[in-house]
Amino acid sequence: MEKTQHELYEYARKRVKQKKLVYLHFVLFFVGSIFLYIINRWLEVYPEYNWYLWGITAWAFVFILHFIKIFVTETFINKTWEREQIEKLVARQQRRIEELQKKLDNDTNTPTL
């Protein structure tokens, strides 16, 4: 199946938007991490605990998941992959239906005693 120019443009626009959001997420993560550190250490909000490390760790985990989704998962499991998988399943179902139809035809043509 050949993609139209519009489909290619829309896919490229979507990917650029996704990557832009990952970069924005990183900037927010970086600035937010500094902000959490400042609150904990310099403004002395519960300074006896290093709670900012938990916040930064949780946020880093979410950022890593976002990064993997956009740069790893979306690269391999995209609309083309999805379309190919659907075509494979439809072809498999068609073969199975044809096999069942042949078996049914053979059973109806066989004389019974």
GROMACS elastic network, one bead per residue, 0.5 to 0.9 nm:
[ bonds ]
;  ai    aj funct       b0    kb
    3     6     6  0.80823   500
    3     7     6  0.60720   500
    3     8     6  0.65932   500
    4     7     6  0.52428   500
    4     8     6  0.64051   500
    4     9     6  0.86759   500
    5     8     6  0.51829   500
    5     9     6  0.61737   500
    5    10     6  0.86572   500
    6     9     6  0.50279   500
    6    10     6  0.60956   500
    6    11     6  0.85679   500
    7    10     6  0.51033   500
    7    11     6  0.61078   500
    7    12     6  0.85549   500
    8    11     6  0.51885   500
    8    12     6  0.61615   500
    8    13     6  0.85485   500
    9    12     6  0.51331   500
    9    13     6  0.60387   500
    9    14     6  0.85500   500
   10    13     6  0.50166   500
   10    14     6  0.60776   500
   10    15     6  0.86117   500
   11    14     6  0.51133   500
   11    15     6  0.62180   500
   11    16     6  0.86541   500
   12    15     6  0.51443   500
   12    16     6  0.61508   500
   12    17     6  0.85869   500
   13    16     6  0.52003   500
   13    17     6  0.62104   500
   13    18     6  0.86852   500
   14    17     6  0.51379   500
   14    18     6  0.62143   500
   14    19     6  0.87233   500
   15    18     6  0.50203   500
   15    19     6  0.61620   500
   15    20     6  0.84572   500
   15    70     6  0.83146   500
   15    74     6  0.88266   500
   16    19     6  0.51759   500
   16    20     6  0.60106   500
   16    21     6  0.86207   500
   17    20     6  0.50188   500
   17    21     6  0.62577   500
   17    22     6  0.87929   500
   18    21     6  0.52056   500
   18    22     6  0.64592   500
   18    23     6  0.88949   500
   18    70     6  0.67027   500
   19    22     6  0.50566   500
   19    23     6  0.63419   500
   19    24     6  0.86179   500
   19    67     6  0.87170   500
   19    70     6  0.69413   500
   19    71     6  0.80042   500
   20    23     6  0.51832   500
   20    24     6  0.61798   500
   20    25     6  0.85495   500
   21    25     6  0.59705   500
   21    26     6  0.85679   500
   22    26     6  0.62473   500
   22    27     6  0.87585   500
   22    63     6  0.79857   500
   22    66     6  0.69386   500
   22    67     6  0.63933   500
   22    70     6  0.76927   500
   23    26     6  0.50612   500
   23    27     6  0.63564   500
   23    28     6  0.86834   500
   24    27     6  0.51177   500
   24    28     6  0.61686   500
   24    29     6  0.84609   500
   25    28     6  0.51175   500
   25    29     6  0.59897   500
   25    30     6  0.85857   500
   25    63     6  0.70048   500
   25    66     6  0.86059   500
   26    30     6  0.61062   500
   26    31     6  0.85939   500
   26    63     6  0.70898   500
   27    30     6  0.51129   500
   27    31     6  0.61347   500
   27    32     6  0.82633   500
   28    31     6  0.51919   500
   28    32     6  0.56494   500
   28    33     6  0.82319   500
   29    32     6  0.50445   500
   29    33     6  0.58943   500
   29    34     6  0.86089   500
   29    56     6  0.79712   500
   29    59     6  0.69505   500
   29    60     6  0.73824   500
   29    63     6  0.77040   500
   30    33     6  0.52057   500
   30    34     6  0.64598   500
   30    35     6  0.86920   500
   31    34     6  0.52286   500
   31    35     6  0.61754   500
   31    36     6  0.87128   500
   32    36     6  0.60884   500
   32    37     6  0.85518   500
   32    56     6  0.82046   500
   33    36     6  0.51172   500
   33    37     6  0.62234   500
   33    38     6  0.86349   500
   33    52     6  0.77185   500
   33    53     6  0.86534   500
   33    55     6  0.79583   500
   33    56     6  0.57502   500
   33    59     6  0.85734   500
   34    37     6  0.50935   500
   34    38     6  0.61759   500
   34    39     6  0.86454   500
   35    38     6  0.51217   500
   35    39     6  0.61877   500
   35    40     6  0.86412   500
   36    39     6  0.51365   500
   36    40     6  0.61721   500
   36    41     6  0.85381   500
   36    51     6  0.87285   500
   36    52     6  0.54717   500
   36    53     6  0.85023   500
   36    55     6  0.76902   500
   36    56     6  0.78013   500
   37    40     6  0.51786   500
   37    41     6  0.58848   500
   37    42     6  0.77255   500
   37    50     6  0.87639   500
   37    51     6  0.88995   500
   37    52     6  0.57498   500
   37    53     6  0.80484   500
   37    56     6  0.89306   500
   38    41     6  0.53052   500
   38    42     6  0.50480   500
   38    43     6  0.64182   500
   38    44     6  0.83276   500
   38    52     6  0.89646   500
   39    42     6  0.59754   500
   39    44     6  0.65483   500
   39    45     6  0.61428   500
   39    47     6  0.89537   500
   39    52     6  0.82647   500
   40    43     6  0.61335   500
   40    44     6  0.53298   500
   40    45     6  0.50030   500
   40    46     6  0.64563   500
   40    47     6  0.56490   500
   40    48     6  0.89395   500
   40    49     6  0.81606   500
   40    50     6  0.72106   500
   40    51     6  0.73016   500
   40    52     6  0.63177   500
   41    44     6  0.50887   500
   41    45     6  0.71519   500
   41    46     6  0.83554   500
   41    47     6  0.57850   500
   41    50     6  0.84272   500
   41    52     6  0.88560   500
   42    45     6  0.81349   500
   42    47     6  0.84367   500
   43    46     6  0.89943   500
   43    47     6  0.83412   500
   44    48     6  0.85123   500
   45    48     6  0.86227   500
   45    49     6  0.89173   500
   46    49     6  0.58568   500
   46    50     6  0.81090   500
   46    51     6  0.80741   500
   47    50     6  0.68657   500
   47    51     6  0.85039   500
   48    51     6  0.89508   500
   49    52     6  0.83234   500
   50    53     6  0.58641   500
   50    54     6  0.76628   500
   51    54     6  0.53678   500
   51    55     6  0.66769   500
   51    56     6  0.88412   500
   52    55     6  0.50858   500
   52    56     6  0.61007   500
   52    57     6  0.84716   500
   53    56     6  0.50977   500
   53    57     6  0.59433   500
   53    58     6  0.85225   500
   54    57     6  0.50688   500
   54    58     6  0.61013   500
   54    59     6  0.84781   500
   55    58     6  0.52593   500
   55    59     6  0.60973   500
   55    60     6  0.84755   500
   56    59     6  0.50780   500
   56    60     6  0.59225   500
   56    61     6  0.85487   500
   57    60     6  0.50283   500
   57    61     6  0.62210   500
   57    62     6  0.87546   500
   58    61     6  0.51515   500
   58    62     6  0.64244   500
   58    63     6  0.87001   500
   59    62     6  0.50971   500
   59    63     6  0.61281   500
   59    64     6  0.86069   500
   60    64     6  0.60766   500
   60    65     6  0.86020   500
   61    64     6  0.51243   500
   61    65     6  0.62988   500
   61    66     6  0.86865   500
   62    65     6  0.51329   500
   62    66     6  0.62486   500
   62    67     6  0.86470   500
   63    66     6  0.50104   500
   63    67     6  0.60907   500
   63    68     6  0.86035   500
   64    68     6  0.61107   500
   64    69     6  0.85282   500
   65    68     6  0.51585   500
   65    69     6  0.61297   500
   65    70     6  0.87374   500
   66    69     6  0.51378   500
   66    70     6  0.63459   500
   66    71     6  0.85865   500
   67    70     6  0.53598   500
   67    71     6  0.58850   500
   67    72     6  0.76737   500
   68    71     6  0.53851   500
   68    72     6  0.50026   500
   68    73     6  0.62819   500
   68    74     6  0.83974   500
   69    72     6  0.58178   500
   69    74     6  0.60560   500
   69    75     6  0.87103   500
   70    73     6  0.61425   500
   70    74     6  0.52225   500
   70    75     6  0.72881   500
   71    74     6  0.61694   500
   71    75     6  0.60711   500
   72    75     6  0.53347   500
   72    76     6  0.66775   500
   72    77     6  0.84936   500
   73    76     6  0.55356   500
   73    77     6  0.55899   500
   73    78     6  0.77895   500
   74    77     6  0.52411   500
   74    78     6  0.53223   500
   74    79     6  0.88820   500
   75    78     6  0.63250   500
   76    80     6  0.89872   500
   76    81     6  0.71554   500
   77    80     6  0.77675   500
   77    81     6  0.55175   500
   77    82     6  0.68379   500
   78    81     6  0.53419   500
   78    82     6  0.62058   500
   78    83     6  0.86807   500
   79    83     6  0.60225   500
   79    84     6  0.85683   500
   80    83     6  0.50969   500
   80    84     6  0.62055   500
   80    85     6  0.86463   500
   81    84     6  0.51261   500
   81    85     6  0.61982   500
   81    86     6  0.86634   500
   82    85     6  0.51638   500
   82    86     6  0.62545   500
   82    87     6  0.86742   500
   83    86     6  0.51457   500
   83    87     6  0.62007   500
   83    88     6  0.86746   500
   84    87     6  0.50734   500
   84    88     6  0.61856   500
   84    89     6  0.86855   500
   85    88     6  0.50863   500
   85    89     6  0.62399   500
   85    90     6  0.86045   500
   86    89     6  0.51438   500
   86    90     6  0.60848   500
   86    91     6  0.85340   500
   87    90     6  0.51089   500
   87    91     6  0.60787   500
   87    92     6  0.85352   500
   88    91     6  0.51510   500
   88    92     6  0.61304   500
   88    93     6  0.86013   500
   89    92     6  0.50121   500
   89    93     6  0.60959   500
   89    94     6  0.85380   500
   90    93     6  0.50452   500
   90    94     6  0.61090   500
   90    95     6  0.86617   500
   91    94     6  0.50107   500
   91    95     6  0.62309   500
   91    96     6  0.86217   500
   92    95     6  0.51764   500
   92    96     6  0.62342   500
   92    97     6  0.86585   500
   93    96     6  0.50376   500
   93    97     6  0.61220   500
   93    98     6  0.85902   500
   94    97     6  0.50611   500
   94    98     6  0.61503   500
   94    99     6  0.86056   500
   95    98     6  0.50625   500
   95    99     6  0.61590   500
   95   100     6  0.86219   500
   96    99     6  0.50602   500
   96   100     6  0.61826   500
   96   101     6  0.85249   500
   97   100     6  0.50996   500
   97   101     6  0.60394   500
   97   102     6  0.86164   500
   98   102     6  0.61557   500
   98   103     6  0.85644   500
   99   102     6  0.51674   500
   99   103     6  0.61876   500
   99   104     6  0.85471   500
  100   103     6  0.50193   500
  100   104     6  0.60249   500
  100   105     6  0.85198   500
  101   105     6  0.60658   500
  101   106     6  0.85499   500
  102   106     6  0.60880   500
  102   107     6  0.85101   500
  103   106     6  0.50867   500
  103   107     6  0.60994   500
  103   108     6  0.86289   500
  104   107     6  0.50650   500
  104   108     6  0.61828   500
  104   109     6  0.86054   500
  105   108     6  0.52126   500
  105   109     6  0.61481   500
  105   110     6  0.86559   500
  106   109     6  0.51522   500
  106   110     6  0.61713   500
  107   110     6  0.53355   500
  107   111     6  0.84077   500
  108   111     6  0.76313   500
